[in-house]
Amino acid sequence: MDLHLKDKNVLVTGGSRGIGKAIAKAFLKEGAHVGIVARNHTELQQAKEELGVRIYQKDLTEYVNREQLIKEYIDDFKRIDVLVNNMGASHGGGVLETPPSLFARAMEQNFIAAVHLAQLASKEMIRDGEGVILNISSIYGKESGGNPSYNASKAAFISFTKSFSSEAIKDNVRVVGIAPGAIYHPNEEWERRLKIDPDYLKKYASSRIPAGRLGKAEEIGSVASFLASDHASWIVGATVTVDGGQSRMNF
């Protein structure tokens, strides 16, 4: 299926590894022009060499860096057609062992930064007459399961996706989301668990995921590129669950 994304300009936050990198690859496969942003210089350089994307090294928890990012991106690409808000991290543990400062940190990194980028990018999109903002949240934004601070930030993100979509669509800007379940890609947390128990992934999948395996990052990338395309033009405000049946929601 031709998604008609050729020559579209796409910006992916948290795009140097994992889900973000897979999303960048999916858009590149469709002929889009892609920029990625992350904090780690080494990972950004590796992604640049592997994918040929333009890179931006920014700590997006800082207000001024978000403004600089959009300005630099527009200077480089002239317009932004798709913003993928993918950056995020988990902070703390249970409620009683997580100080309010870590809840605030989770909200800033997983929610506030994305809200601000959506505001900045949508203004550019409105001037250009169209655009798509794609917010990557989590099934734990719809139900409990992760750390409480992470859950709260992702729940807020899903609510924002719906509320902003009703406002932005009037200017031909679609706001949609993806709620991934457990997706395997090499990172510190998965590797830590595998060192403790080499069979951890198999046990996790068999006990929690009806499909019997963890998801692949490229499976999120495929959904992301579809949602950003005109084939998904009537999907507005929805956060699509992509989890192999892991979540227990009935909606």
C-alpha positions as CSV (number, residue, x, y, z in Angstrom):
1,M,0.0,0.0,0.0
2,D,1.4,3.4,-1.0
3,L,0.8,5.7,2.0
4,H,1.6,8.8,-0.1
5,L,4.2,10.0,2.4
6,K,6.9,10.7,-0.1
7,D,8.6,14.0,0.5
8,K,6.7,14.6,3.7
9,N,8.8,16.2,6.4
10,V,8.7,14.3,9.7
11,L,10.2,15.0,13.1
12,V,10.6,12.2,15.6
13,T,11.5,12.8,19.3
14,G,13.4,10.1,21.1
15,G,14.3,8.9,17.6
16,S,17.8,7.5,18.1
17,R,16.8,4.0,19.3
18,G,13.9,1.6,20.0
19,I,10.4,2.6,19.0
20,G,11.4,6.1,17.8
21,K,14.1,4.8,15.5
22,A,11.7,2.2,14.1
23,I,9.2,4.9,13.4
24,A,11.9,7.0,11.6
25,K,12.7,3.9,9.5
26,A,9.1,3.4,8.6
27,F,8.7,6.9,7.3
28,L,12.0,6.8,5.4
29,K,10.8,3.6,3.7
30,E,7.8,5.6,2.5
31,G,10.1,8.3,1.0
32,A,9.7,10.9,3.7
33,H,12.4,13.3,4.9
34,V,13.1,12.6,8.6
35,G,14.7,14.5,11.5
36,I,15.3,12.9,14.8
37,V,16.0,14.4,18.2
38,A,17.6,12.8,21.3
39,R,20.0,13.6,24.1
40,N,22.7,10.9,23.4
41,H,25.3,12.2,20.9
42,T,26.7,8.7,20.2
43,E,23.3,7.2,19.5
44,L,22.4,10.1,17.3
45,Q,25.5,9.8,15.2
46,Q,24.9,6.1,14.8
47,A,21.4,6.7,13.6
48,K,22.6,9.4,11.2
49,E,25.2,7.0,9.7
50,E,22.7,4.1,9.5
51,L,19.6,6.0,8.3
52,G,20.8,9.2,6.7
53,V,18.5,11.3,8.9
54,R,19.1,14.8,10.1
55,I,19.8,14.8,13.8
56,Y,19.2,17.3,16.7
57,Q,20.9,16.8,20.1
58,K,18.5,18.4,22.6
59,D,17.3,17.9,26.1
60,L,13.6,18.4,25.5
61,T,12.8,18.8,29.2
62,E,14.1,22.3,28.8
63,Y,11.6,24.9,27.5
64,V,14.1,26.9,25.5
65,N,15.4,23.7,23.8
66,R,11.9,22.9,22.5
67,E,11.6,26.3,20.9
68,Q,15.0,26.0,19.4
69,L,14.3,22.6,18.0
70,I,11.2,23.6,16.1
71,K,13.0,26.7,14.8
72,E,16.0,24.8,13.6
73,Y,13.8,22.1,12.1
74,I,11.8,24.7,10.1
75,D,15.0,26.4,9.0
76,D,16.3,23.0,7.7
77,F,13.2,21.5,6.2
78,K,11.1,24.7,5.6
79,R,7.9,23.0,6.9
80,I,6.8,20.2,9.2
81,D,4.2,17.8,8.1
82,V,4.3,15.2,10.9
83,L,5.4,15.5,14.5
84,V,5.9,12.2,16.4
85,N,6.0,12.8,20.1
86,N,7.8,9.7,21.2
87,M,10.2,10.7,24.0
88,G,9.6,9.4,27.5
89,A,10.9,7.5,30.5
90,S,9.8,5.8,33.7
91,H,10.6,7.4,37.1
92,G,10.4,6.1,40.6
93,G,8.5,3.0,41.9
94,G,5.3,2.6,44.0
95,V,3.4,5.7,45.0
96,L,4.7,5.8,48.6
97,E,8.3,5.4,47.5
98,T,8.1,8.0,44.7
99,P,8.5,11.6,45.9
100,P,6.4,14.4,44.3
101,S,9.6,15.6,42.5
102,L,9.7,12.4,40.5
103,F,6.0,12.7,39.6
104,A,6.8,16.2,38.4
105,R,9.8,15.0,36.4
106,A,7.7,12.3,34.7
107,M,5.0,14.8,33.8
108,E,7.6,17.2,32.4
109,Q,9.4,14.6,30.3
110,N,6.5,12.4,29.2
111,F,3.7,15.0,28.9
112,I,4.5,18.7,29.2
113,A,7.4,18.6,26.7
114,A,5.1,16.9,24.1
115,V,2.3,19.3,24.8
116,H,4.7,22.2,24.1
117,L,6.1,20.7,21.0
118,A,2.5,20.0,19.7
119,Q,1.7,23.6,20.3
120,L,4.8,24.8,18.4
121,A,4.4,22.4,15.5
122,S,0.7,22.8,15.1
123,K,1.1,26.6,14.6
124,E,3.4,25.8,11.7
125,M,1.0,23.2,10.3
126,I,-1.9,25.6,10.5
127,R,0.0,28.1,8.5
128,D,0.7,25.4,5.9
129,G,-2.9,24.2,5.8
130,E,-2.4,20.6,7.1
131,G,-0.4,18.3,9.4
132,V,-0.4,15.3,11.7
133,I,0.7,15.1,15.3
134,L,1.2,11.6,16.5
135,N,1.6,11.0,20.3
136,I,3.1,7.8,21.5
137,S,1.7,6.9,24.9
138,S,1.3,3.4,26.5
139,I,-1.3,0.9,27.4
140,Y,-0.5,1.9,30.9
141,G,-2.0,5.3,30.2
142,K,-5.3,3.4,29.8
143,E,-4.9,1.0,32.7
144,S,-2.5,0.4,35.6
145,G,0.6,-1.8,35.2
146,G,3.6,0.5,35.0
147,N,5.1,2.8,37.6
148,P,2.4,5.2,38.9
149,S,4.2,8.3,37.8
150,Y,4.6,6.9,34.3
151,N,0.9,5.8,34.2
152,A,-0.2,9.3,35.2
153,S,1.8,11.1,32.6
154,K,0.7,8.8,29.8
155,A,-2.9,9.0,30.9
156,A,-2.7,12.8,30.7
157,F,-1.1,12.4,27.3
158,I,-4.0,10.3,26.0
159,S,-6.5,12.8,27.3
160,F,-4.6,15.6,25.7
161,T,-4.5,13.8,22.4
162,K,-8.3,13.6,22.4
163,S,-8.9,17.2,23.6
164,F,-6.4,18.8,21.3
165,S,-7.7,16.8,18.3
166,S,-11.1,18.4,18.5
167,E,-9.5,21.9,18.4
168,A,-6.8,21.2,15.8
169,I,-8.9,19.3,13.2
170,K,-10.8,22.5,12.5
171,D,-7.5,23.7,10.9
172,N,-6.9,20.4,9.1
173,V,-4.4,19.2,11.7
174,R,-5.0,15.6,12.9
175,V,-3.9,14.6,16.4
176,V,-3.8,10.9,17.0
177,G,-2.0,8.4,19.2
178,I,-0.6,5.0,19.7
179,A,-0.6,3.1,23.0
180,P,2.1,0.3,22.7
181,G,2.2,-2.7,24.9
182,A,5.5,-4.4,25.8
183,I,7.9,-3.9,22.9
184,Y,11.3,-5.5,22.9
185,H,14.3,-3.6,21.9
186,P,17.8,-3.6,23.5
187,N,17.8,-1.2,26.4
188,E,19.2,-1.0,29.9
189,E,16.0,-2.3,31.6
190,W,15.4,-5.3,29.3
191,E,19.1,-6.2,29.5
192,R,19.1,-5.9,33.3
193,R,16.2,-8.3,33.5
194,L,17.7,-10.8,31.1
195,K,21.0,-10.9,33.1
196,I,19.0,-11.9,36.1
197,D,16.9,-14.5,34.2
198,P,17.8,-15.4,30.5
199,D,14.2,-16.7,30.1
200,Y,12.6,-13.5,31.4
201,L,11.2,-12.5,28.0
202,K,9.6,-15.9,27.3
203,K,8.1,-16.0,30.8
204,Y,6.8,-12.4,30.5
205,A,5.2,-13.0,27.1
206,S,3.6,-16.4,28.0
207,S,2.1,-15.0,31.3
208,R,1.0,-11.5,30.1
209,I,0.6,-11.4,26.3
210,P,-2.1,-13.6,24.6
211,A,-0.1,-13.4,21.3
212,G,2.7,-15.2,23.1
213,R,5.6,-12.8,22.4
214,L,6.7,-9.3,22.9
215,G,6.0,-6.7,20.2
216,K,8.6,-5.5,17.7
217,A,9.5,-1.9,17.4
218,E,8.9,-2.0,13.6
219,E,5.3,-3.1,14.3
220,I,4.8,0.3,16.0
221,G,6.5,2.0,13.1
222,S,4.1,0.5,10.6
223,V,1.1,1.7,12.6
224,A,2.7,5.2,13.0
225,S,3.2,5.6,9.2
226,F,-0.3,4.5,8.5
227,L,-1.8,6.8,11.0
228,A,0.1,9.7,9.6
229,S,-1.1,9.0,6.1
230,D,-4.3,10.1,4.2
231,H,-5.5,6.5,4.5
232,A,-6.2,7.3,8.2
233,S,-7.8,10.7,7.4
234,W,-10.9,9.9,9.4
235,I,-9.0,8.8,12.5
236,V,-9.1,11.9,14.8
237,G,-8.3,12.0,18.5
238,A,-8.1,8.2,18.9
239,T,-5.1,6.5,20.7
240,V,-4.8,3.1,19.0
241,T,-3.8,0.2,21.2
242,V,-1.0,-1.9,19.6
243,D,-0.1,-4.7,22.1
244,G,-0.8,-8.2,20.9
245,G,-3.8,-8.4,23.3
246,Q,-1.7,-7.6,26.4
247,S,-4.1,-5.0,27.8
248,R,-7.3,-6.0,29.5
249,M,-9.4,-3.1,28.2
250,N,-12.6,-3.9,26.4
251,F,-12.5,-0.7,24.3
